[in-house]
């Protein structure tokens, strides 16, 4: 009897629920939606949640690597910049407050390294971007053999910078019997130039080599930007009687404006991080003529063991790069 009563009550409750659900349908429809809309909304929310979860899971390896190799090192760098920390004495770390920063802003070598970094950036960024744009315009034409030249121009980019620096060190050798550049100068009756041992020419030699090596990457980006410009614009310009220069000024460059902004930004950041070329070719010399901020950080941290002081230089360098990037971005948005 008890089981029969329970079954009867259950059927009663189910009937009451179904009746209430049927009565709610017209009310919901009068409010501007129907039951199918509610169900579809629920399905959409579930799908969005699933998509967001899948996206987070797929991006989590990159996020973990970003935190591990970028965010955490930046935090530790800023933290240790307030300490006197010798690499050979990790057990004797002493809080120094702003002592490293006071020492930094009184350090003449820091200003020399900053000046060299700024000089390299100001010269190499427009030079490298202009060279990349010229190469892109040359090899973007649909002619036979263009792919070969694209490969040749891009090949320095995929070659190790260490290997390229060693090769150019040999090319710049002051001995005409070894250095190919000076051998050429001698063959046309000119005097040999000691490119890497002269403070007046050392940085300029590195600038020329760096622009040659890095232009291939920017060239490929410019080629992608050129391919995105509609051909109808060039056809309309031809109908209006525009020559190649007019097309360049009024069609190509305006069509590449966003690409140019991107290339300038990445080239600027890469130029500020100059290290390998002076380390391999000049060791920061002669007379600190090629010592950059990144090289100075390496020298203080890993050669002299002043890890805390190196962290303070790195922190100031990080702030400079961030401010410079923001300024360039603001200027590019304005114009």
KEGUVEX-235736 format. One record per residue (C-alpha): residue in three letters; x, z, y. Coordinates in nm, 4 decimals. Layout:
N
type/u/w/v
ALA/X/Z/Y $
...
END
This chain:
335
type/u/w/v
UNK/0.0000/0.0000/0.0000 $
UNK/0.2813/0.0854/0.2403 $
UNK/0.4467/-0.2534/0.1789 $
UNK/0.1157/-0.4313/0.2427 $
UNK/0.0686/-0.2409/0.5718 $
UNK/0.4218/-0.3297/0.6837 $
UNK/0.3648/-0.6965/0.6093 $
UNK/0.0325/-0.6886/0.7947 $
UNK/0.1903/-0.5224/1.0988 $
UNK/0.4749/-0.7753/1.0981 $
UNK/0.2305/-1.0649/1.0925 $
UNK/0.0387/-0.9007/1.3776 $
UNK/0.3530/-0.8617/1.5896 $
UNK/0.4612/-1.2191/1.5187 $
UNK/0.1162/-1.3461/1.6171 $
UNK/0.1263/-1.1455/1.9415 $
UNK/0.4741/-1.2841/2.0213 $
UNK/0.3695/-1.6433/1.9552 $
UNK/0.0584/-1.6002/2.1705 $
UNK/0.2644/-1.4538/2.4547 $
UNK/0.5159/-1.7400/2.4282 $
UNK/0.2358/-2.0002/2.4422 $
UNK/0.0832/-1.8281/2.7436 $
UNK/0.4211/-1.8185/2.9202 $
UNK/0.4616/-2.1963/2.8865 $
UNK/0.2023/-2.2970/3.1491 $
UNK/0.3277/-2.0232/3.3850 $
UNK/0.6843/-2.1532/3.3664 $
UNK/0.5646/-2.5106/3.4150 $
UNK/0.3686/-2.4005/3.7244 $
UNK/0.6906/-2.2527/3.8606 $
UNK/0.8516/-2.6013/3.8618 $
UNK/1.0056/-2.6363/3.5159 $
UNK/0.9033/-2.6534/3.1528 $
UNK/1.0313/-2.5043/2.8343 $
UNK/1.2394/-2.8109/2.7487 $
UNK/1.4166/-2.7780/3.0864 $
UNK/1.5063/-2.4193/3.0101 $
UNK/1.6407/-2.5180/2.6707 $
UNK/1.8447/-2.8082/2.8158 $
UNK/1.9862/-2.5785/3.0873 $
UNK/2.0872/-2.3316/2.8201 $
UNK/2.2549/-2.6099/2.6214 $
UNK/2.4400/-2.7341/2.9305 $
UNK/2.5707/-2.3859/3.0078 $
UNK/2.6851/-2.3476/2.6498 $
UNK/2.8586/-2.6856/2.6628 $
UNK/3.0296/-2.6009/2.9930 $
UNK/3.1484/-2.2703/2.8510 $
UNK/3.2829/-2.4483/2.5435 $
UNK/3.4579/-2.7103/2.7566 $
UNK/3.6141/-2.4431/2.9774 $
UNK/3.7287/-2.2472/2.6753 $
UNK/3.8783/-2.5575/2.5139 $
UNK/4.0541/-2.6504/2.8383 $
UNK/4.1996/-2.3016/2.8711 $
UNK/4.3198/-2.3016/2.5109 $
UNK/4.4890/-2.6420/2.5517 $
UNK/4.6532/-2.5446/2.8826 $
UNK/4.7602/-2.1970/2.7656 $
UNK/5.1039/-2.3115/2.6329 $
UNK/5.1892/-2.4593/2.9734 $
UNK/5.0578/-2.1491/3.1495 $
UNK/5.2628/-1.9205/2.9237 $
UNK/5.5793/-2.1253/2.9837 $
UNK/5.5107/-2.1303/3.3596 $
UNK/5.4774/-1.7530/3.3680 $
UNK/5.7784/-1.6946/3.1421 $
UNK/6.0227/-1.9342/3.3063 $
UNK/5.9037/-1.9466/3.6682 $
UNK/5.6821/-1.6595/3.7801 $
UNK/5.8685/-1.3778/3.6026 $
UNK/6.2176/-1.5009/3.7082 $
UNK/6.1006/-1.5234/4.0708 $
UNK/5.9700/-1.1662/4.0566 $
UNK/6.2925/-1.0385/3.9003 $
UNK/6.5032/-1.2303/4.1541 $
UNK/6.3199/-1.0705/4.4458 $
UNK/6.3418/-0.7295/4.2762 $
UNK/6.7183/-0.7403/4.2109 $
UNK/6.7873/-0.8705/4.5623 $
UNK/6.7397/-0.5103/4.6802 $
UNK/7.0087/-0.3754/4.4455 $
UNK/7.3853/-0.3788/4.4188 $
UNK/7.4178/-0.5336/4.0757 $
UNK/7.7494/-0.6390/3.9231 $
UNK/7.7182/-0.8472/3.6075 $
UNK/8.0177/-0.6732/3.4494 $
UNK/7.8607/-0.3316/3.5223 $
UNK/7.4937/-0.3571/3.4191 $
UNK/7.4857/0.0221/3.3784 $
UNK/7.5728/0.0806/3.7446 $
UNK/7.2796/-0.0721/3.9353 $
UNK/7.2270/0.0929/4.2746 $
UNK/6.9389/0.0503/4.5166 $
UNK/7.0680/-0.1164/4.8326 $
UNK/6.7433/-0.1722/5.0297 $
UNK/6.8136/-0.4499/5.2814 $
UNK/7.1905/-0.4260/5.2491 $
UNK/7.2249/-0.7597/5.0702 $
UNK/7.0155/-0.9356/5.3333 $
UNK/7.2122/-0.7793/5.6199 $
UNK/7.5326/-0.8942/5.4522 $
UNK/7.3809/-1.2388/5.3943 $
UNK/7.2918/-1.3044/5.7563 $
UNK/7.6447/-1.2034/5.8591 $
UNK/7.8069/-1.4252/5.5953 $
UNK/7.9702/-1.7350/5.7475 $
UNK/7.9826/-1.9070/5.4073 $
UNK/7.6043/-1.8833/5.3816 $
UNK/7.5601/-2.0772/5.7058 $
UNK/7.8149/-2.3354/5.5924 $
UNK/7.6240/-2.3838/5.2677 $
UNK/7.2939/-2.4033/5.4572 $
UNK/7.4365/-2.6622/5.6980 $
UNK/7.5681/-2.8745/5.4118 $
UNK/7.2333/-2.8558/5.2309 $
UNK/7.0418/-2.9588/5.5422 $
UNK/7.2852/-3.2420/5.6144 $
UNK/7.2580/-3.3760/5.2600 $
UNK/6.8761/-3.3543/5.2669 $
UNK/6.8342/-3.5198/5.6073 $
UNK/7.0526/-3.8159/5.5077 $
UNK/6.9691/-3.8678/5.1408 $
UNK/6.5868/-3.8419/5.1595 $
UNK/6.5235/-4.1412/5.3916 $
UNK/6.8126/-4.3357/5.2372 $
UNK/6.6975/-4.2877/4.8789 $
UNK/6.3276/-4.3471/4.9544 $
UNK/6.4038/-4.6625/5.1548 $
UNK/6.6257/-4.7963/4.8779 $
UNK/6.3569/-4.7190/4.6199 $
UNK/6.0896/-4.8993/4.8256 $
UNK/6.3109/-5.2070/4.8693 $
UNK/6.3823/-5.2190/4.4962 $
UNK/6.0126/-5.1765/4.4162 $
UNK/5.9202/-5.4655/4.6454 $
UNK/6.1849/-5.6812/4.4789 $
UNK/6.0884/-5.6129/4.1179 $
UNK/5.7099/-5.5875/4.1628 $
UNK/5.6783/-5.9655/4.1800 $
UNK/5.5543/-6.1341/3.8651 $
UNK/5.8537/-6.3498/3.7859 $
UNK/6.0556/-6.4155/3.4753 $
UNK/6.3333/-6.1620/3.4134 $
UNK/6.1934/-5.8955/3.6485 $
UNK/6.1575/-5.6458/3.3616 $
UNK/6.5329/-5.6651/3.3017 $
UNK/6.6081/-5.5674/3.6602 $
UNK/6.3550/-5.2837/3.6447 $
UNK/6.5377/-5.1468/3.3424 $
UNK/6.8762/-5.1820/3.5103 $
UNK/6.7649/-5.0089/3.8294 $
UNK/6.5960/-4.7264/3.6379 $
UNK/6.8751/-4.6696/3.3843 $
UNK/7.0829/-4.4335/3.6091 $
UNK/6.7826/-4.2007/3.6217 $
UNK/6.7754/-4.1494/3.2449 $
UNK/7.1522/-4.0983/3.2273 $
UNK/7.2895/-3.7452/3.2467 $
UNK/7.3932/-3.6480/3.5980 $
UNK/7.7113/-3.4952/3.4560 $
UNK/7.8143/-3.8302/3.3073 $
UNK/7.7311/-4.0146/3.6299 $
UNK/7.9260/-3.7604/3.8367 $
UNK/8.2317/-3.8014/3.6138 $
UNK/8.2104/-4.1818/3.6357 $
UNK/8.1812/-4.1772/4.0142 $
UNK/8.4694/-3.9322/4.0372 $
UNK/8.6797/-4.1972/3.8659 $
UNK/8.5421/-4.4677/4.0950 $
UNK/8.6260/-4.2565/4.4026 $
UNK/8.9807/-4.1805/4.2802 $
UNK/9.2299/-4.2210/4.5634 $
UNK/9.4787/-4.3908/4.3292 $
UNK/9.4220/-4.7652/4.3549 $
UNK/9.5405/-4.8066/3.9972 $
UNK/9.2597/-4.5819/3.8695 $
UNK/8.9852/-4.5813/4.1320 $
UNK/8.7978/-4.9086/4.1274 $
UNK/8.6682/-4.8737/4.4827 $
UNK/9.0144/-4.8202/4.6276 $
UNK/9.1478/-5.1009/4.4073 $
UNK/8.8920/-5.3314/4.5702 $
UNK/8.9854/-5.2075/4.9185 $
UNK/9.3509/-5.2701/4.8422 $
UNK/9.2765/-5.6208/4.7143 $
UNK/9.1201/-5.7173/5.0493 $
UNK/9.4048/-5.5658/5.2484 $
UNK/9.2508/-5.2301/5.3439 $
UNK/9.3994/-4.8838/5.3027 $
UNK/9.2892/-4.6499/5.0284 $
UNK/9.0384/-4.3773/5.1170 $
UNK/9.0581/-4.0320/4.9643 $
UNK/8.6828/-3.9962/4.9340 $
UNK/8.6523/-3.6599/4.7578 $
UNK/8.9506/-3.4752/4.9062 $
UNK/8.8694/-3.5438/5.2696 $
UNK/8.6158/-3.3063/5.4330 $
UNK/8.4872/-3.5916/5.6487 $
UNK/8.4035/-3.8224/5.3573 $
UNK/8.3352/-3.5930/5.0600 $
UNK/7.9689/-3.5176/5.1342 $
UNK/7.8970/-3.8769/5.2371 $
UNK/8.0419/-3.9968/4.9053 $
UNK/7.8110/-3.7595/4.7175 $
UNK/7.5146/-3.8762/4.9270 $
UNK/7.5767/-4.2414/4.8427 $
UNK/7.6117/-4.1662/4.4719 $
UNK/7.3001/-3.9457/4.4675 $
UNK/7.0863/-4.2078/4.6431 $
UNK/7.2028/-4.4721/4.3960 $
UNK/7.1284/-4.2500/4.0982 $
UNK/6.7878/-4.1207/4.2061 $
UNK/6.6325/-4.4326/4.3578 $
UNK/6.5195/-4.5643/4.0195 $
UNK/6.2656/-4.2869/3.9680 $
UNK/6.1075/-4.3309/4.3108 $
UNK/6.1126/-4.7073/4.2525 $
UNK/5.8842/-4.6698/3.9503 $
UNK/5.6417/-4.4564/4.1512 $
UNK/5.6346/-4.7161/4.4287 $
UNK/5.5712/-4.9908/4.1721 $
UNK/5.2675/-4.7985/4.0469 $
UNK/5.1455/-4.7660/4.4051 $
UNK/5.1962/-5.1378/4.4711 $
UNK/4.9982/-5.2286/4.1605 $
UNK/4.7083/-5.0160/4.2877 $
UNK/4.6730/-5.2193/4.6094 $
UNK/4.3895/-5.4730/4.5649 $
UNK/4.5101/-5.8337/4.5608 $
UNK/4.2071/-5.9289/4.7730 $
UNK/4.3736/-5.7643/5.0721 $
UNK/4.6784/-5.9907/5.0396 $
UNK/4.4520/-6.2939/4.9943 $
UNK/4.2562/-6.2055/5.3077 $
UNK/4.5809/-6.1616/5.5002 $
UNK/4.7006/-6.5028/5.3810 $
UNK/4.3752/-6.6606/5.4995 $
UNK/4.4340/-6.5020/5.8410 $
UNK/4.7796/-6.6643/5.8485 $
UNK/4.9853/-6.3461/5.7981 $
UNK/5.3461/-6.3900/5.6862 $
UNK/5.5288/-6.1576/5.4428 $
UNK/5.6354/-5.9183/5.7186 $
UNK/5.2819/-5.8865/5.8559 $
UNK/5.1532/-5.8235/5.5034 $
UNK/5.4189/-5.5532/5.4608 $
UNK/5.3232/-5.3778/5.7850 $
UNK/4.9445/-5.4110/5.7709 $
UNK/4.8702/-5.4191/5.3969 $
UNK/5.1539/-5.2819/5.1835 $
UNK/5.2644/-4.9779/5.3839 $
UNK/4.9090/-4.8546/5.4617 $
UNK/4.8223/-4.8985/5.0948 $
UNK/5.1267/-4.6930/4.9966 $
UNK/5.0742/-4.4076/5.2432 $
UNK/4.9757/-4.1477/4.9813 $
UNK/5.2519/-4.2655/4.7484 $
UNK/5.5059/-4.2380/5.0299 $
UNK/5.3948/-3.8811/5.1050 $
UNK/5.4346/-3.7838/4.7402 $
UNK/5.7763/-3.9498/4.7081 $
UNK/5.9022/-3.7831/5.0258 $
UNK/5.7894/-3.4417/4.9018 $
UNK/5.9508/-3.4606/4.5577 $
UNK/6.2710/-3.6161/4.6978 $
UNK/6.2946/-3.3427/4.9589 $
UNK/6.2661/-3.0668/4.6987 $
UNK/6.5168/-3.2353/4.4673 $
UNK/6.7638/-3.2817/4.7528 $
UNK/6.7468/-2.9139/4.8466 $
UNK/6.8505/-2.8227/4.4891 $
UNK/7.1810/-3.0151/4.5019 $
UNK/7.4291/-2.8589/4.2604 $
UNK/7.5595/-3.0792/3.9787 $
UNK/7.7315/-3.3412/4.1940 $
UNK/7.9481/-3.1037/4.4029 $
UNK/8.0127/-2.8829/4.0994 $
UNK/8.1504/-3.1721/3.8926 $
UNK/8.3102/-3.3820/4.1648 $
UNK/8.4507/-3.1400/4.4252 $
UNK/8.3902/-2.7785/4.3127 $
UNK/8.2351/-2.7198/4.6547 $
UNK/8.5427/-2.8411/4.8417 $
UNK/8.7392/-2.9583/5.0178 $
UNK/8.7309/-2.6563/5.2498 $
UNK/8.3659/-2.5852/5.1611 $
UNK/8.2604/-2.9307/5.2856 $
UNK/8.0294/-2.9855/4.9861 $
UNK/7.9268/-2.6263/4.9143 $
UNK/7.5450/-2.6088/4.9054 $
UNK/7.3077/-2.3143/4.8819 $
UNK/7.2496/-2.3559/4.5085 $
UNK/7.6244/-2.3879/4.4518 $
UNK/7.6805/-2.0725/4.6592 $
UNK/7.4207/-1.8854/4.4514 $
UNK/7.6034/-1.9925/4.1342 $
UNK/7.9402/-1.8959/4.2811 $
UNK/7.8286/-1.5469/4.3816 $
UNK/7.6232/-1.4752/4.0711 $
UNK/7.8244/-1.6256/3.7864 $
UNK/8.1783/-1.6673/3.9166 $
UNK/8.2137/-1.3511/4.1251 $
UNK/7.9538/-1.1434/3.9414 $
UNK/7.7637/-1.0350/4.2556 $
UNK/7.4264/-1.0741/4.0911 $
UNK/7.2287/-0.8722/4.3449 $
UNK/7.3777/-1.0622/4.6366 $
UNK/7.3114/-1.3939/4.4589 $
UNK/6.9484/-1.2901/4.4146 $
UNK/6.9167/-1.2271/4.7882 $
UNK/7.0529/-1.5775/4.8613 $
UNK/6.8117/-1.7241/4.6074 $
UNK/6.5188/-1.5382/4.7654 $
UNK/6.6010/-1.6694/5.1131 $
UNK/6.6479/-2.0181/4.9692 $
UNK/6.3086/-1.9952/4.7965 $
UNK/6.1416/-1.8955/5.1240 $
UNK/6.3085/-2.1841/5.3082 $
UNK/6.1921/-2.4382/5.0493 $
UNK/5.8340/-2.3038/5.0515 $
UNK/5.8130/-2.3083/5.4325 $
UNK/5.9642/-2.6568/5.4485 $
UNK/5.7213/-2.7858/5.1863 $
UNK/5.4233/-2.6412/5.3747 $
UNK/5.5421/-2.7937/5.7029 $
UNK/5.5918/-3.1368/5.5469 $
UNK/5.2495/-3.1176/5.3820 $
UNK/5.0845/-3.0214/5.7115 $
UNK/5.2593/-3.3051/5.8944 $
UNK/5.1624/-3.5581/5.6279 $
UNK/4.7968/-3.4465/5.6483 $
UNK/4.7974/-3.4702/6.0264 $
UNK/4.9388/-3.8214/6.0333 $
END
